[in-house]
């Protein structure tokens, strides 16, 4: 999980009394008091020098592991630049192997009031390590930001905390030295993704804006997600990820971030009534979306996809009305393989519109002779195995049953994943109809029609795949054959924005081809390459 981190680093101002030379004629001693200013820092990192010297939130680069070498500062007195300038900050090298600056005569200053306008730490190659923030949206959540007011007095050693910032994607070792205070405060990344359902229950990616309040104060206003249309004319929407501060004064379960999300019309895609979704977040809520050190889940929003009373979306088939007299007799013309046959498929990657010359995966699908009972129905077990270079990577049993009308129902699956060595990893993605509220959907409808939308499964918040019938009369040419009157469906997983599949079913054969798309670009093609009769 990438996160912003703040570090409070003390700047040591040593105000030392220096004595001027005494005249030889024995006249009055003339004492000129000066204060020597020394800056200390600490090992932490930023990774990329910004174009200018501004500390805007979005300009802070990633943290890195390289060592600091020198600092740059701008010190002013009133409107006068005393040490360095914003156009040319003053460089002070760090003592070799240490975390404080060398003595430089330029910092031997007359006691008085100064302001620190710029403070940054760099590595030996001139790459920015730390940067002290200067205002911006984070100012309300830091004790102090630049400029710092510094009062130097002769004979006084003064310490001033300077908060510096980096964007860190790891747990940083926290080092402290003598008079340095290290006070980390995370700024979490939190993402939203939305779907809109029209009055017919059809899903669309949603266009929306977000308002955020933190501890009752406005933080962000009117931030919109990015939307667009693919080359194929399909609408897509990106998730909206925000940087939200982790305020440690609140308990883990205490809500302190409030959001209001407003659905926006999307010209050419949908016209929607005004809808808003409001909620609050605690630290625990945000942490629940973290997946390890580098990944995070979205909060999935649904505008109009439910009535608010827990009702099931309209396009989920009504299982209670289905009659199963002979559920293992799969006669739907778009289904394959038949009994005692193994279908062999090959998968090819597509780059810049070019299909690879060699298959990256081999998929074998067969209908097992064994059966299983789910929700009182005897189901067929369809076995799918995916191989890479001869090594098993996925091993799945799909559970199917046909009702008396000819609809094939998807009753769940037992899916196992393996690593590149063929060692078992997990069975994520497995589910069973009737367990924990999961409902079956159509694997294939009996009488498909263009524009038909149906859920393939409905396990709220976990598995909500649905399909739309795109065509019934497509012609598909492969190395195997030329197929007429092909059924084409667009399969969508609403939890994976900008990703969908086109599947091609030929009467009498079943699935003959599959195309995977990301952001409207074709990225994978799977084709039927052989039928093995047992």
VMD Tcl script that draws the C-alpha trace (Angstrom):
set ca {
  {0.00 0.00 0.00}
  {1.69 3.24 -1.09}
  {1.30 6.07 1.40}
  {2.44 9.59 2.12}
  {4.62 9.92 5.20}
  {5.61 12.99 7.15}
  {8.70 13.28 9.32}
  {9.38 16.04 11.83}
  {13.12 16.74 11.77}
  {14.70 19.14 14.22}
  {16.79 21.99 12.89}
  {19.46 22.93 15.40}
  {20.16 26.63 15.75}
  {23.28 27.09 17.86}
  {23.57 30.72 18.90}
  {27.23 31.18 19.83}
  {28.95 34.31 21.16}
  {31.96 35.22 19.06}
  {34.48 37.86 20.08}
  {35.92 40.33 17.61}
  {39.61 41.27 17.59}
  {40.78 43.72 20.33}
  {42.60 46.89 19.35}
  {46.30 47.04 20.34}
  {46.07 50.65 21.59}
  {44.29 49.48 24.73}
  {41.04 51.22 23.87}
  {37.59 49.81 24.77}
  {36.98 46.18 23.76}
  {34.51 45.99 20.93}
  {32.33 42.89 21.18}
  {30.20 41.86 18.23}
  {27.76 39.06 19.13}
  {26.75 36.70 16.33}
  {24.65 33.51 16.15}
  {25.87 30.49 14.22}
  {23.07 28.59 12.56}
  {23.49 24.83 12.06}
  {20.97 22.53 10.39}
  {20.56 18.88 11.31}
  {18.70 16.22 9.35}
  {17.92 12.49 9.52}
  {18.10 9.52 7.16}
  {14.83 9.44 5.21}
  {14.10 9.85 1.56}
  {12.43 11.54 -1.41}
  {13.21 10.44 -4.91}
  {12.83 13.08 -7.59}
  {13.85 16.74 -7.73}
  {10.85 18.91 -8.42}
  {10.96 21.34 -11.32}
  {10.49 24.32 -9.02}
  {10.89 24.85 -5.30}
  {7.22 24.63 -4.40}
  {5.87 22.00 -1.96}
  {2.59 21.20 -3.62}
  {1.10 17.88 -2.49}
  {1.25 16.20 -5.89}
  {4.92 17.09 -6.49}
  {6.43 15.02 -3.69}
  {8.30 12.08 -5.23}
  {8.70 8.52 -4.01}
  {11.00 7.57 -1.16}
  {14.23 5.73 -1.89}
  {17.06 4.14 0.08}
  {19.98 6.35 -0.94}
  {21.86 8.41 1.67}
  {21.55 12.18 2.15}
  {24.56 14.32 1.20}
  {23.63 17.98 1.51}
  {20.82 20.41 2.21}
  {19.60 23.52 0.41}
  {18.04 26.39 2.29}
  {16.65 29.87 1.80}
  {16.80 32.11 4.86}
  {15.26 35.57 4.85}
  {14.94 38.53 7.15}
  {11.78 40.40 6.30}
  {11.77 40.75 2.50}
  {15.55 40.43 2.25}
  {17.17 37.17 1.23}
  {20.00 36.62 3.71}
  {21.24 33.15 2.81}
  {20.37 31.70 -0.58}
  {17.44 32.68 -2.80}
  {14.42 30.94 -4.24}
  {16.13 31.01 -7.62}
  {19.42 29.72 -6.16}
  {19.09 28.09 -2.71}
  {22.21 27.91 -0.59}
  {23.91 24.51 -0.37}
  {25.36 23.16 2.87}
  {27.15 19.81 2.82}
  {26.55 17.25 5.52}
  {29.47 16.06 7.63}
  {30.71 12.82 6.04}
  {28.86 9.87 7.50}
  {26.83 12.16 9.78}
  {23.43 13.76 9.70}
  {24.27 17.39 10.39}
  {25.73 20.16 8.31}
  {29.30 21.33 8.17}
  {30.22 24.71 9.55}
  {29.96 27.45 6.92}
  {30.71 31.11 7.52}
  {27.57 32.15 5.65}
  {25.51 30.91 8.61}
  {27.36 33.05 11.11}
  {24.50 35.49 11.56}
  {23.69 38.56 13.56}
  {21.07 37.63 16.19}
  {17.57 38.61 15.15}
  {14.36 37.36 13.58}
  {14.61 35.23 10.43}
  {12.30 33.10 8.34}
  {13.19 29.73 6.82}
  {11.54 29.81 3.38}
  {12.92 26.65 1.82}
  {14.48 23.49 3.23}
  {15.39 20.35 1.30}
  {17.74 17.37 1.61}
  {19.49 15.83 -1.43}
  {21.62 12.80 -2.15}
  {25.10 12.94 -3.69}
  {23.63 12.89 -7.21}
  {21.47 15.92 -6.58}
  {18.23 13.94 -6.26}
  {15.76 15.30 -3.74}
  {15.46 13.23 -0.56}
  {13.17 15.31 1.66}
  {11.19 18.47 1.15}
  {9.61 20.67 3.78}
  {5.95 21.26 2.78}
  {4.82 24.77 2.05}
  {1.06 25.19 2.51}
  {-1.30 23.23 0.26}
  {-4.19 20.97 1.25}
  {-2.12 19.34 4.02}
  {-1.49 22.58 5.90}
  {-4.56 22.10 8.09}
  {-3.25 18.77 9.31}
  {0.38 19.69 10.13}
  {1.57 21.60 13.17}
  {3.60 23.95 10.99}
  {4.59 24.44 7.36}
  {7.04 26.79 5.70}
  {7.90 29.56 6.24}
  {9.28 28.98 9.78}
  {9.87 31.99 11.99}
  {13.25 31.69 13.76}
  {14.47 34.05 16.49}
  {18.23 33.76 16.90}
  {19.66 35.01 20.16}
  {23.33 35.12 21.11}
  {24.40 32.44 23.53}
  {21.25 30.37 23.17}
  {21.07 26.93 21.56}
  {17.67 26.61 19.95}
  {15.87 23.65 18.35}
  {13.13 23.98 15.75}
  {11.12 21.09 14.28}
  {10.94 21.12 10.48}
  {8.39 18.75 8.95}
  {9.58 17.09 5.73}
  {7.60 14.82 3.46}
  {8.10 11.86 1.14}
  {5.78 9.40 -0.63}
  {6.69 5.99 0.77}
  {5.63 2.53 -0.42}
  {7.27 0.63 2.37}
  {7.68 0.63 6.14}
  {10.52 3.04 6.76}
  {13.03 2.43 9.53}
  {12.69 5.27 11.99}
  {16.06 6.61 13.14}
  {16.47 9.23 15.87}
  {19.60 11.09 16.94}
  {20.09 13.09 20.14}
  {18.06 16.23 19.51}
  {16.06 14.93 16.53}
  {12.38 14.07 16.91}
  {10.84 11.69 14.37}
  {7.05 11.87 14.30}
  {5.57 9.88 11.37}
  {2.03 10.53 10.18}
  {0.63 8.53 7.27}
  {-1.63 9.80 4.57}
  {-3.60 6.82 3.26}
  {-4.69 6.16 -0.30}
  {-8.36 5.26 -0.61}
  {-10.17 4.49 -3.86}
  {-13.80 4.58 -5.00}
  {-15.37 2.90 -8.03}
  {-19.02 3.20 -9.03}
  {-21.72 1.55 -11.09}
  {-25.02 3.05 -12.15}
  {-28.08 0.92 -12.90}
  {-30.94 2.30 -14.99}
  {-34.60 1.47 -14.42}
  {-34.15 -1.83 -16.24}
  {-31.30 -2.83 -13.95}
  {-28.60 -2.53 -16.61}
  {-25.16 -1.70 -15.20}
  {-23.01 1.16 -16.44}
  {-19.72 2.47 -15.13}
  {-20.62 5.61 -13.17}
  {-19.45 9.18 -13.56}
  {-19.48 10.94 -10.19}
  {-17.95 13.66 -8.01}
  {-16.76 13.44 -4.41}
  {-16.75 15.88 -1.50}
  {-14.59 15.01 1.54}
  {-14.68 16.51 5.03}
  {-12.01 15.68 7.61}
  {-12.85 16.19 11.27}
  {-15.83 18.29 10.20}
  {-13.78 20.64 8.01}
  {-13.86 20.76 4.17}
  {-10.93 18.86 2.67}
  {-11.81 18.18 -0.99}
  {-14.68 19.51 -3.09}
  {-16.05 18.41 -6.47}
  {-13.32 15.94 -7.39}
  {-14.50 13.89 -10.41}
  {-13.41 10.50 -11.68}
  {-12.07 10.15 -15.22}
  {-14.39 8.66 -17.85}
  {-14.18 8.01 -21.56}
  {-15.13 5.79 -24.47}
  {-13.03 2.96 -25.87}
  {-12.16 2.54 -29.54}
  {-15.02 0.06 -29.70}
  {-17.45 2.74 -28.48}
  {-17.84 1.27 -24.99}
  {-17.94 3.63 -21.99}
  {-15.37 3.18 -19.26}
  {-14.65 4.91 -15.95}
  {-11.50 4.93 -13.85}
  {-11.55 4.48 -10.09}
  {-10.96 7.68 -8.14}
  {-8.13 7.39 -5.61}
  {-7.64 10.05 -2.94}
  {-4.99 10.81 -0.34}
  {-6.69 10.90 3.07}
  {-4.84 11.83 6.28}
  {-4.43 9.32 9.10}
  {-5.05 11.47 12.18}
  {-3.73 9.51 15.14}
  {-5.73 11.51 17.65}
  {-8.77 9.48 16.59}
  {-9.32 5.89 17.70}
  {-9.10 3.11 15.11}
  {-12.88 2.66 15.00}
  {-13.75 6.37 15.29}
  {-15.18 7.98 12.12}
  {-13.49 11.25 11.20}
  {-13.65 11.30 7.38}
  {-17.04 12.01 5.79}
  {-17.75 11.64 2.08}
  {-20.63 12.59 -0.20}
  {-20.61 11.12 -3.70}
  {-22.91 12.57 -6.34}
  {-23.88 10.72 -9.52}
  {-23.35 12.87 -12.62}
  {-25.07 12.60 -16.01}
  {-22.93 11.14 -18.78}
  {-23.79 12.45 -22.22}
  {-24.30 9.69 -24.73}
  {-24.19 6.98 -22.08}
  {-27.03 7.56 -19.61}
  {-29.33 10.23 -18.18}
  {-29.81 9.71 -14.46}
  {-31.86 11.23 -11.71}
  {-29.87 13.00 -9.01}
  {-28.46 10.46 -6.58}
  {-25.99 10.78 -3.72}
  {-24.26 8.27 -1.49}
  {-22.90 9.46 1.86}
  {-20.84 7.73 4.48}
  {-18.05 7.99 7.01}
  {-14.69 6.31 7.34}
  {-12.52 5.36 10.27}
  {-8.92 4.21 10.23}
  {-10.13 0.61 10.41}
  {-12.39 1.18 7.38}
  {-9.44 2.41 5.33}
  {-7.08 -0.32 6.50}
  {-9.66 -2.98 5.59}
  {-9.06 -2.14 1.93}
  {-5.32 -2.73 2.12}
  {-3.95 -5.90 0.51}
  {-0.38 -6.42 1.64}
  {2.26 -3.74 1.03}
  {1.40 -2.75 -2.52}
  {-2.28 -3.38 -3.32}
  {-5.63 -2.09 -2.22}
  {-9.26 -2.77 -2.97}
  {-11.82 -0.19 -4.08}
  {-14.92 0.82 -2.23}
  {-17.56 -0.20 -4.76}
  {-20.53 2.18 -5.04}
  {-23.85 1.29 -6.64}
  {-26.22 4.04 -7.78}
  {-29.74 2.69 -8.31}
  {-28.62 -0.93 -8.47}
  {-30.71 -1.84 -5.42}
  {-33.85 -0.43 -3.90}
  {-32.08 0.20 -0.61}
  {-33.96 -2.60 1.14}
  {-31.57 -5.39 0.14}
  {-33.63 -6.36 -2.92}
  {-31.98 -8.41 -5.67}
  {-31.11 -6.68 -8.97}
  {-33.71 -7.18 -11.69}
  {-31.39 -9.08 -14.04}
  {-30.65 -11.86 -11.56}
  {-32.66 -14.84 -12.91}
  {-35.44 -16.09 -10.63}
  {-34.22 -19.51 -9.55}
  {-37.45 -20.19 -7.64}
  {-39.42 -20.40 -10.90}
  {-37.07 -22.90 -12.56}
  {-38.11 -26.56 -12.83}
  {-35.41 -29.22 -13.01}
  {-36.76 -32.58 -14.25}
  {-33.49 -33.74 -15.86}
  {-30.82 -31.19 -14.79}
  {-27.76 -33.14 -16.00}
  {-29.07 -33.43 -19.56}
  {-27.43 -30.36 -21.12}
  {-29.15 -29.84 -24.47}
  {-28.74 -26.09 -24.88}
  {-27.32 -25.77 -28.42}
  {-24.70 -23.20 -27.36}
  {-23.16 -25.49 -24.73}
  {-20.09 -27.68 -25.22}
  {-18.30 -30.01 -24.74}
  {-20.58 -33.00 -25.10}
  {-20.17 -36.01 -22.83}
  {-16.97 -38.03 -23.33}
  {-15.20 -35.16 -25.13}
  {-12.36 -32.85 -24.14}
  {-12.14 -29.40 -25.71}
  {-8.63 -28.02 -26.15}
  {-8.08 -24.26 -26.32}
  {-4.96 -22.15 -26.78}
  {-4.50 -18.62 -25.43}
  {-2.43 -15.96 -27.22}
  {-1.31 -12.55 -26.00}
  {-2.04 -9.54 -28.19}
  {0.35 -6.58 -28.30}
  {-0.33 -3.48 -30.39}
  {-2.98 -5.37 -32.32}
  {-0.67 -8.26 -33.20}
  {-1.51 -11.76 -31.97}
  {1.50 -13.65 -30.63}
  {2.89 -16.52 -32.65}
  {3.04 -18.92 -29.72}
  {0.36 -19.89 -27.24}
  {0.98 -18.77 -23.65}
  {-1.59 -21.13 -22.15}
  {-3.35 -24.39 -22.97}
  {-6.85 -24.93 -21.57}
  {-8.59 -28.29 -21.39}
  {-12.35 -28.47 -20.69}
  {-14.32 -31.64 -20.18}
  {-17.65 -32.72 -18.73}
  {-17.01 -35.10 -15.84}
  {-19.10 -38.22 -15.32}
  {-19.42 -37.41 -11.60}
  {-22.23 -35.19 -10.31}
  {-22.85 -33.09 -7.22}
  {-25.98 -31.91 -5.40}
  {-26.48 -28.17 -4.79}
  {-29.67 -26.58 -3.43}
  {-31.40 -29.94 -3.96}
  {-30.43 -30.07 -7.65}
  {-28.09 -32.61 -9.22}
  {-25.48 -30.69 -11.18}
  {-22.96 -31.52 -13.90}
  {-19.30 -31.00 -13.08}
  {-17.39 -29.29 -15.87}
  {-13.65 -29.50 -15.34}
  {-11.36 -26.70 -16.58}
  {-7.54 -26.97 -16.39}
  {-5.12 -24.23 -17.43}
  {-1.47 -25.05 -18.20}
  {1.56 -22.83 -18.81}
  {4.55 -24.63 -20.33}
  {3.01 -27.90 -19.23}
  {2.60 -26.78 -15.60}
  {-0.88 -26.65 -14.07}
  {-1.84 -23.06 -13.06}
  {-5.61 -23.33 -12.55}
  {-7.85 -26.31 -11.82}
  {-11.57 -25.56 -11.64}
  {-14.80 -27.52 -11.31}
  {-17.79 -25.51 -12.57}
  {-21.20 -26.74 -11.45}
  {-23.96 -26.55 -14.08}
  {-27.62 -27.63 -14.31}
  {-30.23 -27.20 -17.07}
  {-33.87 -26.40 -16.30}
  {-36.84 -27.62 -18.29}
  {-36.88 -24.39 -20.35}
  {-33.33 -24.96 -21.60}
  {-31.52 -22.40 -19.42}
  {-28.18 -23.65 -18.12}
  {-27.65 -22.42 -14.57}
  {-24.28 -21.60 -13.06}
  {-24.43 -23.12 -9.54}
  {-20.92 -22.26 -8.36}
  {-17.34 -23.40 -8.71}
  {-14.40 -24.90 -6.85}
  {-11.32 -23.11 -8.20}
  {-7.73 -23.89 -7.25}
  {-4.72 -21.74 -8.20}
  {-1.12 -22.93 -8.52}
  {2.22 -21.15 -8.79}
  {4.73 -21.40 -11.65}
  {6.08 -24.62 -10.14}
  {2.66 -26.24 -9.96}
  {2.43 -25.82 -6.19}
  {-1.02 -25.12 -4.72}
  {-1.61 -21.47 -3.75}
  {-5.27 -20.96 -2.81}
  {-8.89 -21.47 -3.85}
  {-9.94 -17.82 -4.03}
  {-12.94 -17.27 -6.29}
  {-14.72 -20.43 -5.17}
  {-18.39 -20.13 -4.27}
  {-21.55 -22.24 -4.06}
  {-25.15 -21.23 -4.71}
  {-27.20 -21.20 -1.53}
  {-24.17 -20.65 0.72}
  {-23.85 -17.27 2.48}
  {-26.58 -15.75 0.31}
  {-24.96 -16.56 -3.04}
  {-27.48 -16.96 -5.88}
  {-27.08 -18.89 -9.16}
  {-27.36 -17.19 -12.53}
  {-27.38 -18.19 -16.18}
  {-24.38 -19.90 -17.71}
  {-26.33 -19.74 -20.96}
  {-29.94 -18.58 -21.46}
  {-32.38 -20.81 -23.35}
  {-33.61 -18.16 -25.80}
  {-31.06 -15.37 -25.99}
  {-31.93 -12.13 -27.76}
  {-29.84 -9.12 -28.69}
  {-29.61 -6.67 -25.79}
  {-30.51 -9.27 -23.16}
  {-28.67 -8.70 -19.88}
  {-28.44 -11.42 -17.25}
  {-26.41 -12.15 -14.16}
  {-24.21 -15.22 -14.29}
  {-23.88 -15.21 -10.51}
  {-24.87 -12.95 -7.63}
  {-22.88 -13.11 -4.43}
  {-23.19 -9.54 -3.20}
  {-19.88 -7.75 -2.95}
  {-17.95 -10.87 -3.96}
  {-19.16 -12.18 -7.32}
  {-21.59 -10.19 -9.45}
  {-20.62 -11.09 -13.03}
  {-23.18 -10.37 -15.70}
  {-23.40 -10.71 -19.48}
  {-25.09 -8.89 -22.34}
  {-26.07 -10.58 -25.60}
  {-24.30 -8.63 -28.37}
  {-25.26 -10.68 -31.44}
  {-26.88 -13.94 -32.57}
  {-25.78 -14.03 -36.21}
  {-22.02 -13.57 -36.14}
  {-19.69 -15.49 -38.44}
  {-16.40 -16.63 -36.93}
  {-13.49 -18.14 -38.84}
  {-10.81 -20.12 -37.00}
  {-8.25 -22.74 -37.99}
  {-10.81 -25.35 -36.93}
  {-13.77 -24.24 -39.05}
  {-16.06 -21.45 -40.18}
  {-18.99 -21.01 -37.80}
  {-22.32 -19.35 -38.66}
  {-25.09 -17.90 -36.45}
  {-22.69 -17.49 -33.57}
  {-23.96 -16.14 -30.24}
  {-21.74 -13.29 -28.94}
  {-21.87 -12.15 -25.31}
  {-20.04 -9.41 -23.48}
  {-19.07 -10.65 -20.02}
  {-18.38 -8.09 -17.30}
  {-17.01 -8.31 -13.77}
  {-18.10 -5.01 -12.15}
  {-15.23 -5.26 -9.66}
  {-12.67 -5.04 -12.48}
  {-13.26 -1.68 -14.17}
  {-12.24 -1.30 -17.82}
  {-11.99 -5.08 -18.32}
  {-14.43 -7.26 -20.23}
  {-14.58 -10.36 -22.42}
  {-16.35 -11.16 -25.66}
  {-17.34 -14.83 -25.88}
  {-18.41 -16.63 -29.07}
  {-20.72 -19.68 -28.91}
  {-21.42 -21.70 -32.06}
  {-24.60 -23.84 -32.23}
  {-23.69 -27.51 -31.83}
  {-20.18 -26.75 -30.58}
  {-20.34 -24.33 -27.65}
  {-17.58 -21.86 -26.84}
  {-15.26 -21.51 -29.83}
  {-13.47 -18.23 -29.12}
  {-12.90 -15.67 -26.39}
  {-11.39 -12.17 -26.52}
  {-10.11 -10.24 -23.50}
  {-10.13 -6.43 -23.47}
  {-8.53 -3.89 -21.14}
  {-9.30 -0.19 -21.56}
  {-10.90 -1.03 -24.89}
  {-7.77 -2.70 -26.27}
  {-7.66 -6.37 -27.25}
  {-5.07 -8.08 -25.01}
  {-5.79 -11.81 -25.30}
  {-7.41 -14.29 -27.70}
  {-8.46 -17.83 -26.76}
  {-9.53 -20.20 -29.53}
  {-10.79 -23.77 -29.76}
  {-8.00 -25.79 -31.39}
  {-9.08 -29.39 -30.97}
  {-11.74 -31.85 -29.79}
  {-10.53 -35.07 -28.20}
  {-13.04 -37.92 -27.96}
  {-12.50 -40.31 -25.08}
}
mol new
graphics top color blue
foreach p $ca { graphics top sphere $p radius 0.5 }
foreach p [lrange $ca 0 end-1] q [lrange $ca 1 end] { graphics top cylinder $p $q radius 0.2 }
display resetview
